[in-house]
Amino acid sequence: MKIKYILFTSYSAASVAAFSEEENSQLASINQKSSGEVKTALDNLNKSVDTQISNNPDRKPLILELKKSWGDMIDKKCQLETFDSKGTDAETTEVSNCLVRYYQEEMKYFDAMLP
């Protein structure tokens, strides 16, 4: 996932070449904010998963397997949901919003697990 995130951030930075310096700066700022929100959501999700692993060490393999499967599903859902924005100025923000939304849903699930 980290590799996809880095490639995604690099790709979106390259897509700003056709704008003025001010527009490039504004777009870069928006993209940076979006990327930060994704990182925060992913960090919070990982904390929730770690807490559940600590609370349920006997279920660690199942929890990690579920997290991986859920992550794969989120990647595919966001690719599908943001297909129309591919190559546009809104791509980074739309993908970021999608990732944040689904990471938060996953975090709520793990937070609600019984210890």
PDB file as gemmi writes it, atoms N, CA and C in Angstrom:
CRYST1    1.000    1.000    1.000  90.00  90.00  90.00 P 1                      
ATOM      1  N   MET A   1       0.829  -1.192   0.000  1.00  0.00           N  
ATOM      2  CA  MET A   1       0.000   0.000   0.000  1.00  0.00           C  
ATOM      3  C   MET A   1       0.872   1.254   0.000  1.00  0.00           C  
ATOM      4  N   LYS A   2       1.999   1.205   0.728  1.00  0.00           N  
ATOM      5  CA  LYS A   2       2.867   2.378   0.789  1.00  0.00           C  
ATOM      6  C   LYS A   2       3.414   2.716  -0.592  1.00  0.00           C  
ATOM      7  N   ILE A   3       3.737   1.682  -1.374  1.00  0.00           N  
ATOM      8  CA  ILE A   3       4.269   1.920  -2.709  1.00  0.00           C  
ATOM      9  C   ILE A   3       3.214   2.590  -3.576  1.00  0.00           C  
ATOM     10  N   LYS A   4       1.969   2.102  -3.495  1.00  0.00           N  
ATOM     11  CA  LYS A   4       0.885   2.710  -4.266  1.00  0.00           C  
ATOM     12  C   LYS A   4       0.711   4.169  -3.869  1.00  0.00           C  
ATOM     13  N   TYR A   5       0.800   4.436  -2.588  1.00  0.00           N  
ATOM     14  CA  TYR A   5       0.636   5.790  -2.069  1.00  0.00           C  
ATOM     15  C   TYR A   5       1.728   6.708  -2.624  1.00  0.00           C  
ATOM     16  N   ILE A   6       2.973   6.225  -2.625  1.00  0.00           N  
ATOM     17  CA  ILE A   6       4.091   7.030  -3.118  1.00  0.00           C  
ATOM     18  C   ILE A   6       3.954   7.268  -4.617  1.00  0.00           C  
ATOM     19  N   LEU A   7       3.627   6.215  -5.370  1.00  0.00           N  
ATOM     20  CA  LEU A   7       3.438   6.367  -6.812  1.00  0.00           C  
ATOM     21  C   LEU A   7       2.293   7.318  -7.112  1.00  0.00           C  
ATOM     22  N   PHE A   8       1.221   7.183  -6.354  1.00  0.00           N  
ATOM     23  CA  PHE A   8       0.050   8.039  -6.539  1.00  0.00           C  
ATOM     24  C   PHE A   8       0.425   9.497  -6.313  1.00  0.00           C  
ATOM     25  N   THR A   9       1.171   9.775  -5.245  1.00  0.00           N  
ATOM     26  CA  THR A   9       1.582  11.137  -4.931  1.00  0.00           C  
ATOM     27  C   THR A   9       2.513  11.675  -6.017  1.00  0.00           C  
ATOM     28  N   SER A  10       3.431  10.854  -6.490  1.00  0.00           N  
ATOM     29  CA  SER A  10       4.349  11.284  -7.549  1.00  0.00           C  
ATOM     30  C   SER A  10       3.602  11.559  -8.843  1.00  0.00           C  
ATOM     31  N   TYR A  11       2.670  10.697  -9.185  1.00  0.00           N  
ATOM     32  CA  TYR A  11       1.898  10.858 -10.416  1.00  0.00           C  
ATOM     33  C   TYR A  11       1.099  12.151 -10.378  1.00  0.00           C  
ATOM     34  N   SER A  12       0.484  12.424  -9.236  1.00  0.00           N  
ATOM     35  CA  SER A  12      -0.341  13.623  -9.165  1.00  0.00           C  
ATOM     36  C   SER A  12       0.508  14.883  -9.215  1.00  0.00           C  
ATOM     37  N   ALA A  13       1.716  14.830  -8.723  1.00  0.00           N  
ATOM     38  CA  ALA A  13       2.579  16.003  -8.791  1.00  0.00           C  
ATOM     39  C   ALA A  13       2.981  16.286 -10.238  1.00  0.00           C  
ATOM     40  N   ALA A  14       3.156  15.239 -11.026  1.00  0.00           N  
ATOM     41  CA  ALA A  14       3.550  15.418 -12.423  1.00  0.00           C  
ATOM     42  C   ALA A  14       2.416  15.956 -13.278  1.00  0.00           C  
ATOM     43  N   SER A  15       1.195  15.801 -12.827  1.00  0.00           N  
ATOM     44  CA  SER A  15       0.049  16.197 -13.650  1.00  0.00           C  
ATOM     45  C   SER A  15      -0.243  17.693 -13.600  1.00  0.00           C  
ATOM     46  N   VAL A  16       0.547  18.465 -12.893  1.00  0.00           N  
ATOM     47  CA  VAL A  16       0.264  19.887 -12.745  1.00  0.00           C  
ATOM     48  C   VAL A  16       1.043  20.772 -13.723  1.00  0.00           C  
ATOM     49  N   ALA A  17       1.703  20.181 -14.687  1.00  0.00           N  
ATOM     50  CA  ALA A  17       2.606  20.930 -15.559  1.00  0.00           C  
ATOM     51  C   ALA A  17       1.926  21.995 -16.414  1.00  0.00           C  
ATOM     52  N   ALA A  18       0.646  21.880 -16.701  1.00  0.00           N  
ATOM     53  CA  ALA A  18      -0.014  22.793 -17.631  1.00  0.00           C  
ATOM     54  C   ALA A  18      -0.598  24.038 -16.972  1.00  0.00           C  
ATOM     55  N   PHE A  19      -0.295  24.305 -15.731  1.00  0.00           N  
ATOM     56  CA  PHE A  19      -0.906  25.413 -15.012  1.00  0.00           C  
ATOM     57  C   PHE A  19       0.105  26.497 -14.680  1.00  0.00           C  
ATOM     58  N   SER A  20      -0.430  27.648 -14.245  1.00  0.00           N  
ATOM     59  CA  SER A  20       0.442  28.727 -13.801  1.00  0.00           C  
ATOM     60  C   SER A  20       1.094  28.320 -12.484  1.00  0.00           C  
ATOM     61  N   GLU A  21       2.093  29.078 -12.099  1.00  0.00           N  
ATOM     62  CA  GLU A  21       2.801  28.779 -10.858  1.00  0.00           C  
ATOM     63  C   GLU A  21       1.855  28.832  -9.655  1.00  0.00           C  
ATOM     64  N   GLU A  22       0.973  29.827  -9.633  1.00  0.00           N  
ATOM     65  CA  GLU A  22       0.024  29.955  -8.521  1.00  0.00           C  
ATOM     66  C   GLU A  22      -0.938  28.767  -8.487  1.00  0.00           C  
ATOM     67  N   GLU A  23      -1.445  28.382  -9.657  1.00  0.00           N  
ATOM     68  CA  GLU A  23      -2.359  27.239  -9.720  1.00  0.00           C  
ATOM     69  C   GLU A  23      -1.650  25.947  -9.315  1.00  0.00           C  
ATOM     70  N   ASN A  24      -0.407  25.803  -9.766  1.00  0.00           N  
ATOM     71  CA  ASN A  24       0.379  24.635  -9.369  1.00  0.00           C  
ATOM     72  C   ASN A  24       0.564  24.597  -7.863  1.00  0.00           C  
ATOM     73  N   SER A  25       0.836  25.749  -7.284  1.00  0.00           N  
ATOM     74  CA  SER A  25       1.032  25.839  -5.842  1.00  0.00           C  
ATOM     75  C   SER A  25      -0.243  25.479  -5.086  1.00  0.00           C  
ATOM     76  N   GLN A  26      -1.371  26.003  -5.551  1.00  0.00           N  
ATOM     77  CA  GLN A  26      -2.649  25.699  -4.902  1.00  0.00           C  
ATOM     78  C   GLN A  26      -2.983  24.214  -5.020  1.00  0.00           C  
ATOM     79  N   LEU A  27      -2.785  23.650  -6.199  1.00  0.00           N  
ATOM     80  CA  LEU A  27      -3.071  22.240  -6.411  1.00  0.00           C  
ATOM     81  C   LEU A  27      -2.146  21.366  -5.567  1.00  0.00           C  
ATOM     82  N   ALA A  28      -0.879  21.739  -5.496  1.00  0.00           N  
ATOM     83  CA  ALA A  28       0.074  20.991  -4.676  1.00  0.00           C  
ATOM     84  C   ALA A  28      -0.330  21.036  -3.208  1.00  0.00           C  
ATOM     85  N   SER A  29      -0.797  22.193  -2.755  1.00  0.00           N  
ATOM     86  CA  SER A  29      -1.243  22.336  -1.369  1.00  0.00           C  
ATOM     87  C   SER A  29      -2.458  21.453  -1.084  1.00  0.00           C  
ATOM     88  N   ILE A  30      -3.407  21.448  -2.000  1.00  0.00           N  
ATOM     89  CA  ILE A  30      -4.602  20.611  -1.849  1.00  0.00           C  
ATOM     90  C   ILE A  30      -4.210  19.136  -1.840  1.00  0.00           C  
ATOM     91  N   ASN A  31      -3.335  18.752  -2.759  1.00  0.00           N  
ATOM     92  CA  ASN A  31      -2.900  17.358  -2.836  1.00  0.00           C  
ATOM     93  C   ASN A  31      -2.128  16.942  -1.590  1.00  0.00           C  
ATOM     94  N   GLN A  32      -1.306  17.855  -1.072  1.00  0.00           N  
ATOM     95  CA  GLN A  32      -0.546  17.561   0.136  1.00  0.00           C  
ATOM     96  C   GLN A  32      -1.488  17.371   1.319  1.00  0.00           C  
ATOM     97  N   LYS A  33      -2.499  18.223   1.428  1.00  0.00           N  
ATOM     98  CA  LYS A  33      -3.485  18.101   2.504  1.00  0.00           C  
ATOM     99  C   LYS A  33      -4.223  16.766   2.389  1.00  0.00           C  
ATOM    100  N   SER A  34      -4.631  16.409   1.184  1.00  0.00           N  
ATOM    101  CA  SER A  34      -5.337  15.149   0.960  1.00  0.00           C  
ATOM    102  C   SER A  34      -4.461  13.962   1.333  1.00  0.00           C  
ATOM    103  N   SER A  35      -3.200  14.017   0.929  1.00  0.00           N  
ATOM    104  CA  SER A  35      -2.274  12.933   1.250  1.00  0.00           C  
ATOM    105  C   SER A  35      -2.065  12.820   2.755  1.00  0.00           C  
ATOM    106  N   GLY A  36      -2.013  13.952   3.437  1.00  0.00           N  
ATOM    107  CA  GLY A  36      -1.889  13.947   4.894  1.00  0.00           C  
ATOM    108  C   GLY A  36      -3.096  13.327   5.570  1.00  0.00           C  
ATOM    109  N   GLU A  37      -4.283  13.594   5.026  1.00  0.00           N  
ATOM    110  CA  GLU A  37      -5.500  13.008   5.586  1.00  0.00           C  
ATOM    111  C   GLU A  37      -5.512  11.493   5.409  1.00  0.00           C  
ATOM    112  N   VAL A  38      -5.008  11.020   4.277  1.00  0.00           N  
ATOM    113  CA  VAL A  38      -4.917   9.573   4.049  1.00  0.00           C  
ATOM    114  C   VAL A  38      -3.957   8.957   5.058  1.00  0.00           C  
ATOM    115  N   LYS A  39      -2.807   9.590   5.248  1.00  0.00           N  
ATOM    116  CA  LYS A  39      -1.823   9.065   6.192  1.00  0.00           C  
ATOM    117  C   LYS A  39      -2.391   9.019   7.605  1.00  0.00           C  
ATOM    118  N   THR A  40      -3.086  10.061   8.017  1.00  0.00           N  
ATOM    119  CA  THR A  40      -3.687  10.091   9.348  1.00  0.00           C  
ATOM    120  C   THR A  40      -4.723   8.988   9.507  1.00  0.00           C  
ATOM    121  N   ALA A  41      -5.587   8.825   8.506  1.00  0.00           N  
ATOM    122  CA  ALA A  41      -6.617   7.782   8.571  1.00  0.00           C  
ATOM    123  C   ALA A  41      -5.982   6.400   8.631  1.00  0.00           C  
ATOM    124  N   LEU A  42      -4.926   6.177   7.847  1.00  0.00           N  
ATOM    125  CA  LEU A  42      -4.251   4.885   7.845  1.00  0.00           C  
ATOM    126  C   LEU A  42      -3.536   4.638   9.170  1.00  0.00           C  
ATOM    127  N   ASP A  43      -2.910   5.666   9.725  1.00  0.00           N  
ATOM    128  CA  ASP A  43      -2.264   5.535  11.038  1.00  0.00           C  
ATOM    129  C   ASP A  43      -3.289   5.175  12.108  1.00  0.00           C  
ATOM    130  N   ASN A  44      -4.447   5.838  12.092  1.00  0.00           N  
ATOM    131  CA  ASN A  44      -5.495   5.543  13.069  1.00  0.00           C  
ATOM    132  C   ASN A  44      -6.024   4.122  12.897  1.00  0.00           C  
ATOM    133  N   LEU A  45      -6.190   3.695  11.656  1.00  0.00           N  
ATOM    134  CA  LEU A  45      -6.633   2.330  11.386  1.00  0.00           C  
ATOM    135  C   LEU A  45      -5.620   1.328  11.934  1.00  0.00           C  
ATOM    136  N   ASN A  46      -4.345   1.562  11.666  1.00  0.00           N  
ATOM    137  CA  ASN A  46      -3.311   0.644  12.146  1.00  0.00           C  
ATOM    138  C   ASN A  46      -3.282   0.575  13.670  1.00  0.00           C  
ATOM    139  N   LYS A  47      -3.542   1.689  14.343  1.00  0.00           N  
ATOM    140  CA  LYS A  47      -3.618   1.683  15.809  1.00  0.00           C  
ATOM    141  C   LYS A  47      -4.784   0.827  16.279  1.00  0.00           C  
ATOM    142  N   SER A  48      -5.921   0.923  15.595  1.00  0.00           N  
ATOM    143  CA  SER A  48      -7.088   0.114  15.954  1.00  0.00           C  
ATOM    144  C   SER A  48      -6.796  -1.370  15.772  1.00  0.00           C  
ATOM    145  N   VAL A  49      -6.146  -1.701  14.673  1.00  0.00           N  
ATOM    146  CA  VAL A  49      -5.785  -3.100  14.412  1.00  0.00           C  
ATOM    147  C   VAL A  49      -4.808  -3.585  15.478  1.00  0.00           C  
ATOM    148  N   ASP A  50      -3.800  -2.790  15.789  1.00  0.00           N  
ATOM    149  CA  ASP A  50      -2.825  -3.171  16.814  1.00  0.00           C  
ATOM    150  C   ASP A  50      -3.491  -3.376  18.169  1.00  0.00           C  
ATOM    151  N   THR A  51      -4.454  -2.526  18.498  1.00  0.00           N  
ATOM    152  CA  THR A  51      -5.182  -2.668  19.763  1.00  0.00           C  
ATOM    153  C   THR A  51      -5.936  -3.992  19.794  1.00  0.00           C  
ATOM    154  N   GLN A  52      -6.592  -4.330  18.692  1.00  0.00           N  
ATOM    155  CA  GLN A  52      -7.341  -5.586  18.652  1.00  0.00           C  
ATOM    156  C   GLN A  52      -6.417  -6.796  18.711  1.00  0.00           C  
ATOM    157  N   ILE A  53      -5.250  -6.683  18.112  1.00  0.00           N  
ATOM    158  CA  ILE A  53      -4.278  -7.779  18.200  1.00  0.00           C  
ATOM    159  C   ILE A  53      -3.805  -7.928  19.639  1.00  0.00           C  
ATOM    160  N   SER A  54      -3.577  -6.807  20.323  1.00  0.00           N  
ATOM    161  CA  SER A  54      -3.176  -6.854  21.737  1.00  0.00           C  
ATOM    162  C   SER A  54      -4.276  -7.451  22.603  1.00  0.00           C  
ATOM    163  N   ASN A  55      -5.526  -7.090  22.302  1.00  0.00           N  
ATOM    164  CA  ASN A  55      -6.662  -7.595  23.078  1.00  0.00           C  
ATOM    165  C   ASN A  55      -7.000  -9.048  22.755  1.00  0.00           C  
ATOM    166  N   ASN A  56      -6.665  -9.490  21.558  1.00  0.00           N  
ATOM    167  CA  ASN A  56      -7.026 -10.836  21.094  1.00  0.00           C  
ATOM    168  C   ASN A  56      -5.827 -11.510  20.429  1.00  0.00           C  
ATOM    169  N   PRO A  57      -4.756 -11.768  21.174  1.00  0.00           N  
ATOM    170  CA  PRO A  57      -3.552 -12.317  20.548  1.00  0.00           C  
ATOM    171  C   PRO A  57      -3.787 -13.661  19.852  1.00  0.00           C  
ATOM    172  N   ASP A  58      -4.745 -14.428  20.340  1.00  0.00           N  
ATOM    173  CA  ASP A  58      -5.046 -15.716  19.718  1.00  0.00           C  
ATOM    174  C   ASP A  58      -5.688 -15.553  18.337  1.00  0.00           C  
ATOM    175  N   ARG A  59      -6.213 -14.383  18.059  1.00  0.00           N  
ATOM    176  CA  ARG A  59      -6.859 -14.115  16.770  1.00  0.00           C  
ATOM    177  C   ARG A  59      -5.988 -13.280  15.828  1.00  0.00           C  
ATOM    178  N   LYS A  60      -4.738 -13.077  16.207  1.00  0.00           N  
ATOM    179  CA  LYS A  60      -3.845 -12.225  15.406  1.00  0.00           C  
ATOM    180  C   LYS A  60      -3.806 -12.622  13.927  1.00  0.00           C  
ATOM    181  N   PRO A  61      -3.610 -13.911  13.596  1.00  0.00           N  
ATOM    182  CA  PRO A  61      -3.562 -14.257  12.164  1.00  0.00           C  
ATOM    183  C   PRO A  61      -4.852 -13.891  11.421  1.00  0.00           C  
ATOM    184  N   LEU A  62      -5.993 -14.106  12.060  1.00  0.00           N  
ATOM    185  CA  LEU A  62      -7.271 -13.771  11.423  1.00  0.00           C  
ATOM    186  C   LEU A  62      -7.435 -12.262  11.250  1.00  0.00           C  
ATOM    187  N   ILE A  63      -7.034 -11.510  12.261  1.00  0.00           N  
ATOM    188  CA  ILE A  63      -7.145 -10.049  12.200  1.00  0.00           C  
ATOM    189  C   ILE A  63      -6.259  -9.498  11.083  1.00  0.00           C  
ATOM    190  N   LEU A  64      -5.030 -10.000  11.002  1.00  0.00           N  
ATOM    191  CA  LEU A  64      -4.114  -9.525   9.959  1.00  0.00           C  
ATOM    192  C   LEU A  64      -4.589  -9.932   8.563  1.00  0.00           C  
ATOM    193  N   GLU A  65      -5.137 -11.130   8.463  1.00  0.00           N  
ATOM    194  CA  GLU A  65      -5.678 -11.585   7.180  1.00  0.00           C  
ATOM    195  C   GLU A  65      -6.863 -10.716   6.752  1.00  0.00           C  
ATOM    196  N   LEU A  66      -7.731 -10.399   7.712  1.00  0.00           N  
ATOM    197  CA  LEU A  66      -8.875  -9.540   7.419  1.00  0.00           C  
ATOM    198  C   LEU A  66      -8.409  -8.151   6.995  1.00  0.00           C  
ATOM    199  N   LYS A  67      -7.421  -7.608   7.699  1.00  0.00           N  
ATOM    200  CA  LYS A  67      -6.915  -6.276   7.348  1.00  0.00           C  
ATOM    201  C   LYS A  67      -6.361  -6.264   5.926  1.00  0.00           C  
ATOM    202  N   LYS A  68      -5.612  -7.304   5.567  1.00  0.00           N  
ATOM    203  CA  LYS A  68      -5.063  -7.368   4.210  1.00  0.00           C  
ATOM    204  C   LYS A  68      -6.185  -7.461   3.175  1.00  0.00           C  
ATOM    205  N   SER A  69      -7.155  -8.331   3.418  1.00  0.00           N  
ATOM    206  CA  SER A  69      -8.276  -8.479   2.477  1.00  0.00           C  
ATOM    207  C   SER A  69      -9.052  -7.175   2.349  1.00  0.00           C  
ATOM    208  N   TRP A  70      -9.284  -6.536   3.483  1.00  0.00           N  
ATOM    209  CA  TRP A  70     -10.029  -5.281   3.476  1.00  0.00           C  
ATOM    210  C   TRP A  70      -9.253  -4.214   2.704  1.00  0.00           C  
ATOM    211  N   GLY A  71      -7.933  -4.177   2.909  1.00  0.00           N  
ATOM    212  CA  GLY A  71      -7.097  -3.216   2.188  1.00  0.00           C  
ATOM    213  C   GLY A  71      -7.151  -3.428   0.679  1.00  0.00           C  
ATOM    214  N   ASP A  72      -7.126  -4.699   0.268  1.00  0.00           N  
ATOM    215  CA  ASP A  72      -7.240  -5.001  -1.168  1.00  0.00           C  
ATOM    216  C   ASP A  72      -8.587  -4.529  -1.710  1.00  0.00           C  
ATOM    217  N   MET A  73      -9.654  -4.769  -0.932  1.00  0.00           N  
ATOM    218  CA  MET A  73     -10.987  -4.352  -1.358  1.00  0.00           C  
ATOM    219  C   MET A  73     -11.069  -2.822  -1.471  1.00  0.00           C  
ATOM    220  N   ILE A  74     -10.509  -2.129  -0.500  1.00  0.00           N  
ATOM    221  CA  ILE A  74     -10.521  -0.663  -0.521  1.00  0.00           C  
ATOM    222  C   ILE A  74      -9.795  -0.145  -1.761  1.00  0.00           C  
ATOM    223  N   ASP A  75      -8.638  -0.720  -2.061  1.00  0.00           N  
ATOM    224  CA  ASP A  75      -7.897  -0.289  -3.252  1.00  0.00           C  
ATOM    225  C   ASP A  75      -8.746  -0.448  -4.507  1.00  0.00           C  
ATOM    226  N   LYS A  76      -9.392  -1.600  -4.645  1.00  0.00           N  
ATOM    227  CA  LYS A  76     -10.218  -1.861  -5.835  1.00  0.00           C  
ATOM    228  C   LYS A  76     -11.442  -0.948  -5.874  1.00  0.00           C  
ATOM    229  N   LYS A  77     -12.101  -0.763  -4.733  1.00  0.00           N  
ATOM    230  CA  LYS A  77     -13.281   0.109  -4.695  1.00  0.00           C  
ATOM    231  C   LYS A  77     -12.913   1.537  -5.086  1.00  0.00           C  
ATOM    232  N   CYS A  78     -11.804   2.025  -4.561  1.00  0.00           N  
ATOM    233  CA  CYS A  78     -11.410   3.402  -4.863  1.00  0.00           C  
ATOM    234  C   CYS A  78     -10.975   3.551  -6.319  1.00  0.00           C  
ATOM    235  N   GLN A  79     -10.351   2.528  -6.885  1.00  0.00           N  
ATOM    236  CA  GLN A  79     -10.022   2.578  -8.311  1.00  0.00           C  
ATOM    237  C   GLN A  79     -11.294   2.685  -9.137  1.00  0.00           C  
ATOM    238  N   LEU A  80     -12.290   1.894  -8.771  1.00  0.00           N  
ATOM    239  CA  LEU A  80     -13.554   1.899  -9.505  1.00  0.00           C  
ATOM    240  C   LEU A  80     -14.317   3.207  -9.295  1.00  0.00           C  
ATOM    241  N   GLU A  81     -14.409   3.651  -8.050  1.00  0.00           N  
ATOM    242  CA  GLU A  81     -15.200   4.838  -7.726  1.00  0.00           C  
ATOM    243  C   GLU A  81     -14.596   6.129  -8.275  1.00  0.00           C  
ATOM    244  N   THR A  82     -13.299   6.142  -8.508  1.00  0.00           N  
ATOM    245  CA  THR A  82     -12.650   7.369  -8.984  1.00  0.00           C  
ATOM    246  C   THR A  82     -12.167   7.238 -10.429  1.00  0.00           C  
ATOM    247  N   PHE A  83     -12.651   6.246 -11.122  1.00  0.00           N  
ATOM    248  CA  PHE A  83     -12.222   5.980 -12.500  1.00  0.00           C  
ATOM    249  C   PHE A  83     -12.377   7.209 -13.395  1.00  0.00           C  
ATOM    250  N   ASP A  84     -13.487   7.920 -13.263  1.00  0.00           N  
ATOM    251  CA  ASP A  84     -13.754   9.076 -14.124  1.00  0.00           C  
ATOM    252  C   ASP A  84     -12.841  10.267 -13.846  1.00  0.00           C  
ATOM    253  N   SER A  85     -12.206  10.298 -12.683  1.00  0.00           N  
ATOM    254  CA  SER A  85     -11.334  11.430 -12.370  1.00  0.00           C  
ATOM    255  C   SER A  85      -9.879  11.155 -12.745  1.00  0.00           C  
ATOM    256  N   LYS A  86      -9.584   9.965 -13.255  1.00  0.00           N  
ATOM    257  CA  LYS A  86      -8.208   9.611 -13.609  1.00  0.00           C  
ATOM    258  C   LYS A  86      -7.649  10.617 -14.620  1.00  0.00           C  
ATOM    259  N   GLY A  87      -6.485  11.164 -14.285  1.00  0.00           N  
ATOM    260  CA  GLY A  87      -5.831  12.123 -15.163  1.00  0.00           C  
ATOM    261  C   GLY A  87      -6.329  13.553 -15.030  1.00  0.00           C  
ATOM    262  N   THR A  88      -7.250  13.801 -14.100  1.00  0.00           N  
ATOM    263  CA  THR A  88      -7.762  15.158 -13.905  1.00  0.00           C  
ATOM    264  C   THR A  88      -7.117  15.792 -12.677  1.00  0.00           C  
ATOM    265  N   ASP A  89      -7.364  17.082 -12.510  1.00  0.00           N  
ATOM    266  CA  ASP A  89      -6.843  17.786 -11.333  1.00  0.00           C  
ATOM    267  C   ASP A  89      -7.449  17.244 -10.047  1.00  0.00           C  
ATOM    268  N   ALA A  90      -8.644  16.725 -10.130  1.00  0.00           N  
ATOM    269  CA  ALA A  90      -9.362  16.254  -8.943  1.00  0.00           C  
ATOM    270  C   ALA A  90      -8.963  14.841  -8.542  1.00  0.00           C  
ATOM    271  N   GLU A  91      -8.150  14.178  -9.330  1.00  0.00           N  
ATOM    272  CA  GLU A  91      -7.841  12.770  -9.076  1.00  0.00           C  
ATOM    273  C   GLU A  91      -7.284  12.531  -7.677  1.00  0.00           C  
ATOM    274  N   THR A  92      -6.265  13.271  -7.290  1.00  0.00           N  
ATOM    275  CA  THR A  92      -5.636  13.051  -5.990  1.00  0.00           C  
ATOM    276  C   THR A  92      -6.632  13.232  -4.861  1.00  0.00           C  
ATOM    277  N   THR A  93      -7.396  14.296  -4.904  1.00  0.00           N  
ATOM    278  CA  THR A  93      -8.362  14.564  -3.841  1.00  0.00           C  
ATOM    279  C   THR A  93      -9.454  13.505  -3.806  1.00  0.00           C  
ATOM    280  N   GLU A  94      -9.963  13.116  -4.962  1.00  0.00           N  
ATOM    281  CA  GLU A  94     -11.029  12.115  -4.991  1.00  0.00           C  
ATOM    282  C   GLU A  94     -10.549  10.763  -4.485  1.00  0.00           C  
ATOM    283  N   VAL A  95      -9.371  10.341  -4.907  1.00  0.00           N  
ATOM    284  CA  VAL A  95      -8.829   9.068  -4.427  1.00  0.00           C  
ATOM    285  C   VAL A  95      -8.570   9.159  -2.926  1.00  0.00           C  
ATOM    286  N   SER A  96      -8.004  10.263  -2.482  1.00  0.00           N  
ATOM    287  CA  SER A  96      -7.732  10.442  -1.052  1.00  0.00           C  
ATOM    288  C   SER A  96      -9.013  10.393  -0.234  1.00  0.00           C  
ATOM    289  N   ASN A  97     -10.043  11.098  -0.691  1.00  0.00           N  
ATOM    290  CA  ASN A  97     -11.322  11.089   0.029  1.00  0.00           C  
ATOM    291  C   ASN A  97     -11.897   9.683   0.107  1.00  0.00           C  
ATOM    292  N   CYS A  98     -11.782   8.939  -0.979  1.00  0.00           N  
ATOM    293  CA  CYS A  98     -12.273   7.567  -1.003  1.00  0.00           C  
ATOM    294  C   CYS A  98     -11.508   6.711   0.010  1.00  0.00           C  
ATOM    295  N   LEU A  99     -10.183   6.795  -0.022  1.00  0.00           N  
ATOM    296  CA  LEU A  99      -9.368   6.012   0.904  1.00  0.00           C  
ATOM    297  C   LEU A  99      -9.685   6.363   2.352  1.00  0.00           C  
ATOM    298  N   VAL A 100      -9.769   7.649   2.648  1.00  0.00           N  
ATOM    299  CA  VAL A 100     -10.065   8.085   4.016  1.00  0.00           C  
ATOM    300  C   VAL A 100     -11.405   7.530   4.468  1.00  0.00           C  
ATOM    301  N   ARG A 101     -12.425   7.632   3.636  1.00  0.00           N  
ATOM    302  CA  ARG A 101     -13.768   7.157   3.986  1.00  0.00           C  
ATOM    303  C   ARG A 101     -13.742   5.666   4.336  1.00  0.00           C  
ATOM    304  N   TYR A 102     -13.103   4.865   3.503  1.00  0.00           N  
ATOM    305  CA  TYR A 102     -13.100   3.420   3.739  1.00  0.00           C  
ATOM    306  C   TYR A 102     -12.148   3.015   4.865  1.00  0.00           C  
ATOM    307  N   TYR A 103     -11.034   3.726   5.043  1.00  0.00           N  
ATOM    308  CA  TYR A 103     -10.162   3.445   6.186  1.00  0.00           C  
ATOM    309  C   TYR A 103     -10.900   3.731   7.492  1.00  0.00           C  
ATOM    310  N   GLN A 104     -11.692   4.803   7.511  1.00  0.00           N  
ATOM    311  CA  GLN A 104     -12.451   5.129   8.716  1.00  0.00           C  
ATOM    312  C   GLN A 104     -13.520   4.076   8.999  1.00  0.00           C  
ATOM    313  N   GLU A 105     -14.167   3.570   7.950  1.00  0.00           N  
ATOM    314  CA  GLU A 105     -15.147   2.495   8.138  1.00  0.00           C  
ATOM    315  C   GLU A 105     -14.481   1.256   8.717  1.00  0.00           C  
ATOM    316  N   GLU A 106     -13.327   0.910   8.180  1.00  0.00           N  
ATOM    317  CA  GLU A 106     -12.605  -0.260   8.666  1.00  0.00           C  
ATOM    318  C   GLU A 106     -12.175  -0.054  10.116  1.00  0.00           C  
ATOM    319  N   MET A 107     -11.724   1.150  10.444  1.00  0.00           N  
ATOM    320  CA  MET A 107     -11.319   1.454  11.809  1.00  0.00           C  
ATOM    321  C   MET A 107     -12.494   1.293  12.770  1.00  0.00           C  
ATOM    322  N   LYS A 108     -13.676   1.761  12.372  1.00  0.00           N  
ATOM    323  CA  LYS A 108     -14.866   1.613  13.219  1.00  0.00           C  
ATOM    324  C   LYS A 108     -15.162   0.146  13.480  1.00  0.00           C  
ATOM    325  N   TYR A 109     -14.992  -0.680  12.462  1.00  0.00           N  
ATOM    326  CA  TYR A 109     -15.216  -2.114  12.628  1.00  0.00           C  
ATOM    327  C   TYR A 109     -14.258  -2.674  13.680  1.00  0.00           C  
ATOM    328  N   PHE A 110     -12.968  -2.384  13.531  1.00  0.00           N  
ATOM    329  CA  PHE A 110     -11.993  -2.917  14.476  1.00  0.00           C  
ATOM    330  C   PHE A 110     -12.183  -2.326  15.870  1.00  0.00           C  
ATOM    331  N   ASP A 111     -12.567  -1.058  15.951  1.00  0.00           N  
ATOM    332  CA  ASP A 111     -12.819  -0.450  17.262  1.00  0.00           C  
ATOM    333  C   ASP A 111     -14.001  -1.102  17.970  1.00  0.00           C  
ATOM    334  N   ALA A 112     -14.951  -1.616  17.202  1.00  0.00           N  
ATOM    335  CA  ALA A 112     -16.159  -2.212  17.783  1.00  0.00           C  
ATOM    336  C   ALA A 112     -15.982  -3.683  18.158  1.00  0.00           C  
ATOM    337  N   MET A 113     -14.853  -4.278  17.799  1.00  0.00           N  
ATOM    338  CA  MET A 113     -14.627  -5.685  18.151  1.00  0.00           C  
ATOM    339  C   MET A 113     -14.563  -5.836  19.662  1.00  0.00           C  
ATOM    340  N   LEU A 114     -15.125  -6.922  20.126  1.00  0.00           N  
ATOM    341  CA  LEU A 114     -15.065  -7.193  21.561  1.00  0.00           C  
ATOM    342  C   LEU A 114     -13.693  -7.742  21.917  1.00  0.00           C  
ATOM    343  N   PRO A 115     -13.141  -7.312  23.043  1.00  0.00           N  
ATOM    344  CA  PRO A 115     -11.825  -7.825  23.468  1.00  0.00           C  
ATOM    345  C   PRO A 115     -11.899  -9.264  23.941  1.00  0.00           C  
TER     346      PRO A 115                                                      
END                                                                             
